[in-house]
Structures are given as C-alpha cells and as structure tokens.
C-alpha cells in the first residue's frame, strides 16, 4: 500500500525558511515523479514543484521559482521542499504527490512545468501539512 506522509509545516515569518519532508512507503522512488501541490484558503489547488527521481529533472511553478528547491533521496524514499524567502501568499496546505504510472515523469521532458497544471498525472496524495507565513 502506497503512503505519503508530509511533515515540516509550521508558522514562519515573511522572509523566513522552512523545509518540508515527504516520506513515501509501499513504492520505490527509483523510477517515478514526486512533488508538491498546495492549496491556500479559498483558492484552487496549484502545483508547486515536481522532480523525476531517475535523473533529478525538476520543474517549478513561476510563483516559487528561485525561492523553492525540491530534492529527493531515493535510498530513503524521501522528497524534500526547501522553501526560502517565504511570503504570506505561500500560506497553504502543502500536499506531497506521487506518480507511479510514469505519466508525469514521461511528460516532464516534453512539457516541463506544465505538468504542474494537471493533478490527474499524480495518482497518490498525502494528507497535507500546513504552512503559515505571517508576522
């Protein structure tokens, strides 16, 4: 049974940093794509970042590019999201997402960050972790 468990969400001041972690179990990350979506209060869910675990190819939404960095540790079945220069608009519940069907991982090389527009590419979702950016 595939499970994704997020951690690391917290209250942080604007300009601060947080690192989110996602522990995956029940599936090897060696050949998949794993990433993060987020949903702010009253807003639609949006893709944040994704990484292809086989070669580390990563994509980011325009709203976080240059501030967030995604990484993975295949041996530990972990993915991380380092978030720097946080803004109040980054406040959201952050969800770890996994593609085990190779849909996102195959599409990344062709359409890049546009994969973040399609939730349907990711067939497993975690429960989410809350990030609040406020002074």
C-alpha positions in Angstrom: 0.0 0.0 0.0 1.4 3.3 -1.1 1.6 6.0 1.6 2.9 9.6 1.6 3.4 11.3 4.9 4.3 15.0 4.9 6.0 16.9 7.8 7.7 20.2 8.4 4.8 22.6 8.1 4.9 25.5 10.6 4.3 29.1 11.3 7.1 31.3 9.9 7.6 35.0 9.4 7.8 36.5 6.0 11.3 36.1 4.6 11.9 33.0 6.6 12.6 29.4 5.5 11.1 26.0 6.0 11.9 22.6 4.8 9.0 20.2 4.1 9.6 16.4 4.0 7.6 13.6 2.5 8.2 10.0 3.4 7.0 7.5 0.8 6.3 3.9 1.5 5.0 1.0 -0.4 6.6 2.1 -3.7 10.2 2.6 -4.8 11.0 6.1 -5.9 13.7 5.0 -8.2 11.6 5.4 -11.3 8.8 7.9 -10.7 7.9 11.5 -10.3 7.2 13.0 -6.9 6.3 16.6 -6.0 4.2 19.1 -4.2 0.9 20.8 -4.7 -0.6 23.4 -2.4 -4.0 24.9 -1.6 -4.5 28.2 0.0 -7.7 29.2 1.8 -10.4 30.0 -0.7 -8.2 29.1 -3.7 -7.8 26.3 -6.1 -5.1 23.7 -5.6 -1.9 24.5 -7.6 1.2 22.6 -8.5 4.4 23.8 -6.9 7.2 21.6 -7.9 8.0 18.1 -9.1 11.1 16.0 -9.5 11.8 13.0 -11.6 13.5 10.5 -9.4 15.5 8.7 -12.0 17.6 11.7 -13.1 16.7 14.6 -10.8 14.9 16.6 -13.5 12.9 19.2 -11.6 10.2 21.8 -12.5 8.8 24.7 -10.6 5.8 26.9 -10.8 6.6 30.5 -11.7 5.3 31.6 -8.2 8.1 29.7 -6.4 10.9 29.5 -8.9 14.1 30.8 -7.5 12.8 30.5 -3.9 11.9 26.8 -3.5 14.2 23.8 -4.2 13.0 20.2 -4.5 15.3 17.3 -3.8 15.0 13.6 -3.2 16.8 10.8 -1.5 15.9 7.6 -3.4 17.6 5.4 -0.8 15.5 6.8 2.0 12.3 7.1 -0.2 12.1 10.8 0.8 11.5 14.0 -1.0 12.1 17.5 0.4 11.0 21.0 -0.4 13.3 23.7 0.8 11.3 27.0 0.9 13.2 30.2 1.2 12.2 33.9 1.2 8.7 32.9 2.2 5.8 35.2 1.5 2.4 35.5 3.1 0.9 34.2 -0.2 2.8 30.9 0.3 0.4 30.2 3.1 -1.3 26.9 2.2 -1.7 23.3 3.0 1.1 21.5 1.1 0.5 18.1 -0.3 3.0 15.5 -1.4 2.1 13.8 -4.7 3.4 10.8 -6.4 3.1 9.5 -10.0 3.6 5.7 -10.1 2.3 5.3 -13.7 5.1 7.2 -15.4 2.7 9.8 -16.7 4.3 12.8 -15.1 7.8 11.5 -15.4 7.5 11.0 -19.1 5.7 14.3 -19.7 8.3 16.4 -17.8 10.9 16.2 -20.6 8.3 17.3 -23.2 6.1 19.9 -21.5 8.2 20.8 -18.4 6.4 22.7 -15.7 3.1 22.4 -17.4 2.8 19.0 -15.7 2.0 21.0 -12.6 -1.3 22.1 -14.2 -2.6 18.6 -14.3 -3.4 17.0 -10.9 -4.5 13.9 -12.8 -0.9 12.9 -13.5 -0.4 12.1 -9.8 -2.2 9.1 -8.5 -1.2 9.2 -4.9 -1.6 12.1 -2.4 -0.6 12.7 1.1 -2.8 14.2 3.8 -1.0 17.6 3.7 1.0 19.8 6.1 0.1 23.4 7.0 2.4 26.3 6.2 1.5 29.7 7.6 3.6 32.7 6.7 2.7 35.6 8.9 4.3 38.2 11.1 
